[in-house]
Every structure is written in structure tokens, then in C-alpha cells.
């Protein structure tokens, strides 16, 4: 993913050009935007979402952005989940969906591409231990796969003009995650995926590597119907301009991507193996305890991995013990008799986290509340409050994790801790603690999502192509 500053500069230029597009729709009929406001909700489509509102981890940023747009319009949002990009664009073109989150420049149906909100690179990936391709010539004659209708297909077609022997396979019922998994499993030599998705998921697939980028900057943007009615399109352009200017776009991007860091290969492989070998024996225990305390079991699993690497006999030099590494005082406070008993340890850790979560000020909302609770789990509630006081004193927002995590390390500097109620603290540790757990949580959520919601049957390219051609003929007739 390229720098946010560059991305925002592109967004600003795009909005200026697109916001002043004239609306030619007749005044005798309510506009698309008017109809949305009248019914009270925006129908958005995202491939990989689910109609119950659940979204896969790689779509959380898009879902949050769509939700903010709906709030900007003053309506609710209904998130739909087409199985393929062609179905998504077909639904947008017919206005079954008001808006589509589609990572593609290849328009299979008559849709308009909105203002870009993210810029990514297109990575050609391969498996560690195999020969790394140095250029596109090295890919010729090997298995290469992309998602049907994606901007990766568009980029490969441009390269094919210079390398006529270049061949690849396009599948409709696949996505970036499936492709990464196939390369990891040795089922595929190469694939092309987006840099943001690769960065989020790479620790789940530690054997996958980047060979090179097909492009330096690919736009990620919403799709709109390509009719004379530009009302929703223009409203989205104005929204993008506003969140660019007030910093909310940058804040949202940081919230969902800033915790991603490069994990050491040895650590990544160790985590991958422990997910397969150690986690299964605690999975049901984690799930049942999480359900009892209304927690996401993947989060509780991530905390326990950070604490003990899922080793029930873990013990630190400070005397904390067990799967959740509870102190004697915390165990006593939570009513736990035996910290080394896995069930009691998990129960105690869940109770302790939940108690911190409930104690946080009401002004801390959404995911920020979880990150604050994790920080307090590590450094203590008192030192977290000191960091919030310091954040406010230095002009930051004490209710936003992105602001407070910048000030937590200052608790180790006498210049600052001497002015605070609870004094010195190793403030860098909770920042790293939260960052690690967020990464583990993302990986575990990915795996859970893949296991539960990944389609079993792939739609072959030739079948999909025939269907698209028929749908396109039907759509063109309906738009006449």
C-alpha cells in the first residue's frame, strides 16, 4: 500500500474534478439520492461480506467507510454479498445495489467508478523455496491466476501486449485470500493480489513472498450506476472531499492498517504451527468462555497467545502463570483458585478483560474501546488514565487509541511522568502489546472466516463468461 499522503493527494484531485459534474436527470422524477433518503437506508454490496452484516476482516475498512457515508447521508445501511465481481457490478448497474465496493478497473457492466479512497500495489506472489521470478518473462509457462474481472486482469492484459505468450487463468468465485492460500499450499505457482490484502493476511501464510509489483498505484473506488442521474455519485464525491479535508479518511485508514507490521519469519512460522497444533485443544474452551462473557473468541485466543503462546505451563520471572498469565492478585480478585488450570485461567482472563472494558469512560467507543481495554490489561488502568490525561494536555483526543498510543511511551520520560498521578511506566510495552494482539486477532479472524464462509465450489471461467454475456445483453436491453 502506498503512502497515505500520496493517496489523499490523488483523492483531492479526483474530487475537485468529479464533484462539479452536472446532473442531467429530469426534475420530474425523484433522484436516486432522494429515493435512498425516502426509504431510509443505503443498499451497499461488497464481495466477501455477508447479508447478516458480518464482514470478513479484509473488508472491515470498506464496511466502516460505507457506514460513515450512510451516516453522512442520514440513513442506515444494508450490506449485501454478491458472490462474484460480475454479480456485484450487474446489481449496481441495475440499481439493485446503490453502491458497490469493487476493487476493479475492468467494468463488466455499465457502471461509473467513483473517487478513489485507497491506492494499492498489485503484487505478483510466489512460494518461499521456489524460484523467485524477477520479471514477467519468468512467469510465462507457469500457472498464474487472478480473480475474474479484477484490475489485476486489466494489468496483465496490458503486459500481454508486450509479451504475447503470457497466459493466466481467471476465476470468478475466488478472491485475494483464496489465491494467497493456493500459492502457500503449492497448488499454484503465482497469483496477483492487492498489497493491502497481502499485508493484512501475510502472517497466516508465512511461506508466501512478493516477487514484484505489476503497478505502482492502483485505485480502489466505489462503483455507481452509469445513468444520467448523478445524485448519489456526486454525494459520494462530496463525502470523500469532506473526510479528506477533516482528516477522517486518514484516521480511518490508520485505524485499520497502522497496526500491521512485519513479523519475523521465525515468529510467523511458529504462530502458524501453533494455530495448527496448540490452539485446537483450547478452542472449545475459549469459545464457550467467550460466549458466556459476550466476547469474540478470536480476541480471547489472541490475548492468550500473546500471554503464553497457548502454553498452559507458562511462567514469567515476575511470577505470572498459566494460559492467560494472571498475577496472584488478579486471580484472587477474579475468584480464581488455580491459575495453572487452563479453564480457570481462561475464565479469569475473560473476567478481568471484561471488567476493564466496562470501567472505561463512555466516550471511548467502537474498536477503540477494545484497544484501550487491552492496553489497560497490560499496563494497568491507572497508567492508562495517566496517558489519557497527558494526551489531552498535549492537544490529542483522549478517547482515540491512535492519539493515546503516541503518548503512552512518554510515561517513561521523567519530564512527563513526574507531572502525572501514577508516575513512571514502561509505556512502549502496551503499545506493542496491543499491536501484536491486533495482528494475532486479524489472523485468527481470517482463518475463522475462511473455515466458515468460504465457498466450496469454484465457478469456472467459461461458465462465468457465458453468464456475463447473457446478463450484459439483458441489461443493455433493459437500459434502452
LUMTOR-978701 format. One record per residue (C-alpha): residue in one letter; z, y, x. Coordinates in steps of 0.1 Angstrom, whole numbers, plus 5000, padded with zeros to 4 digits. Layout:
<recs>
AZYX/...
</recs>
This chain:
<recs>
X500050005000/X499050345014/X501450635017/X502850794985/X501951134998/X498251045000/X498350874967/X499851174950/X497251404966/X494551184950/X496351184917/X496551564917/X492751604924/X491951344897/X494051514871/X492551854877/X489051724872/X489851504843/X492251704822/X489751964812/X487251704799/X486051824765/X486951634733/X483751584712/X485451374685/X484851514650/X487751714634/X487151534601/X489051224613/X492451184629/X492151134667/X493350814684/X496351004697/X497151124661/X496950764648/X499250644675/X501850914667/X501550844629/X502250474634/X505050544659/X504150314688/X501650274716/X499949934720/X499649864757/X498049554774/X498949404808/X497749074821/X500848884830/X503249044805/X504548854775/X504548964739/X508248944737/X508549234760/X509249034792/X507249124822/X506648944854/X508249104885/X504949234898/X504349424865/X507749594863/X506349914879/X503449924854/X505749844825/X508150124835/X505250374838/X503850274804/X507250314788/X507550664803/X504150754789/X505250634755/X508350844757/X506151144767/X504151084735/X507351054715/X506650694703/X507750334710/X505750084730/X504449734722/X503349534752/X500649274747/X499549004771/X495848904772/X495148604794/X492148754813/X490849094825/X487849054803/X490048994772/X492049304782/X489049524786/X487449394754/X490649474735/X490749824749/X487049884742/X487549774705/X490849974704/X492849664696/X494849794725/X495350164730/X495650134768/X495249864794/X496849824828/X493949664846/X493549664884/X489849674884/X486849904891/X484449654875/X484149744839/X483049434820/X483049634787/X482550004779/X485950144789/X487050454807/X489150444839/X492050694838/X493650894865/X494850664894/X498550634898/X498650394927/X496450334957/X496449994974/X494649805001/X492649484995/X494049215018/X492048915028/X494748655034/X494948315052/X497548055060/X499548065092/X498547795116/X494847815106/X492248025125/X492648385116/X489248545105/X488548855125/X485748985103/X483948895071/X481448685091/X484248445098/X484748385061/X481248265054/X481047895047/X484847875038/X486547865004/X487248214992/X488448304957/X489248614937/X490148704902/X487148734879/X486349094870/X488749244896/X488049524921/X488149254948/X484849114933/X483349464934/X484249504971/X482849164980/X479549244963/X479249554984/X479849345015/X477349085003/X474649355007/X475149335044/X476048965046/X473748785022/X475348445030/X478748555018/X479848344988/X483048334968/X484448184936/X485748394907/X488248254882/X489348434851/X492648254845/X494148334878/X495848634895/X497148754928/X500148534927/X498248214920/X495848294948/X498648354973/X500248024962/X496947834967/X496547975002/X500147885010/X499547534997/X496447485017/X494247444986/X492247744995/X491047895029/X491048265019/X491748494990/X491648864984/X494849024968/X496349374964/X498649494991/X501449594967/X501549244952/X501349074986/X504249294998/X506449204969/X505748834969/X505248755006/X508848625012/X508148354985/X505148245005/X506148285042/X503148095055/X500548345042/X499248615065/X496948915063/X493648885082/X492249225075/X491649485047/X488449495027/X489149855019/X491550135029/X492150264995/X491650104961/X492650284929/X494950144903/X494550314870/X494750254832/X491750174810/X490950354778/X488250314751/X484950484761/X484250664728/X483751034720/X487551054712/X489251154745/X492551244730/X494650964744/X492750974777/X493551354780/X497151304771/X497551044798/X495851284823/X498351554814/X501251294817/X500151194852/X499951564862/X503451624849/X505151334866/X503251414898/X504551774897/X508151694888/X508451414913/X508951134887/X505950934899/X507250934934/X510650844922/X509450554901/X507250424930/X510250434953/X512450264928/X510149964926/X508749944961/X511150114986/X513449814989/X510549595002/X510949535039/X509549295064/X511748985065/X511948795098/X509648495097/X512548255105/X514748415078/X511848395053/X511248025060/X514947955059/X515248125025/X512147935012/X513547605023/X517047675008/X515447764975/X513947414975/X516947224989/X520247404982/X519647614951/X518847314928/X522447184930/X523847524918/X521047624894/X522547504862/X526047624871/X524547974879/X522647974847/X525547874824/X527948124840/X525348404839/X524648334802/X528448354795/X528648694812/X525348824799/X523848844835/X520448754848/X520948424866/X518448514893/X520648814902/X523748604904/X521848354925/X520648634948/X524148764953/X525448414961/X522648364987/X523448705003/X527048605004/X526948245016/X523348115018/X524447884990/X526847705013/X530047614993/X532047585026/X531047925039/X533848125056/X533848455074/X536048585102/X537748815076/X538848515055/X536548545025/X535348205014/X533148004991/X529748044974/X530548404964/X532748474994/X535748614974/X538748764991/X542148624981/X542948944963/X539748944943/X540148574934/X543748644922/X542548944902/X539748744886/X542148454878/X540548214903/X542847944918/X540547784943/X537847994960/X536247694976/X535547524943/X531847614935/X532347654898/X535447874902/X533748084929/X530648154908/X532848234878/X534948474899/X531948644914/X530348694880/X533548834865/X534049064895/X530449194894/X530649244856/X533949434859/X532449674884/X529349714862/X531449814832/X533550064852/X530650264864/X530150614847/X527950614816/X525550854833/X524350564856/X521650384835/X518950124838/X518349934871/X520350204889/X523550064873/X522849724888/X522249864923/X525450074921/X527449774910/X526049564939/X526949844964/X530549854950/X530749474952/X530149514989/X531849835000/X534349884972/X534450104941/X536450384959/X533950434987/X531050424963/X532650714944/X533050904977/X529350854983/X528550984948/X530751294954/X529051354987/X525651314971/X526351574945/X527851804972/X524651784992/X522351854962/X521451504952/X521851314919/X525051104920/X523650884892/X520450774910/X520550504936/X517650654956/X519750964962/X523150794968/X521850534992/X520750815015/X524350945017/X526250625020/X525650595058/X527250935062/X530650775053/X530750655089/X530551015102/X533851205107/X532151525097/X531751385062/X534351115057/X537251345067/X536451565037/X536451265012/X539351104994/X538950745007/X537850815042/X535850605066/X533450325055/X530550145071/X528150295047/X524950135061/X526149795051/X526049835013/X522549995016/X521349685034/X523249465011/X521549604980/X518149594997/X518549225006/X519749124972/X516849314955/X514449124977/X516048784970/X516148874933/X512548964933/X511548634950/X513748424926/X512348604896/X508848544908/X509548174911/X511248154878/X508348344861/X505748114878/X507647804867/X508047914831/X504948114821/X502148024845/X499147884825/X498347524833/X494647524825/X492247734845/X489247884827/X486047814848/X483848094858/X480747974840/X482547924807/X484148274810/X480848434818/X479248284787/X482148404766/X481948754781/X478248784775/X478748694738/X481748924734/X479749204750/X476849154726/X479249164697/X481049464710/X477849664716/X476649584681/X480049704666/X479850034686/X476350124674/
</recs>
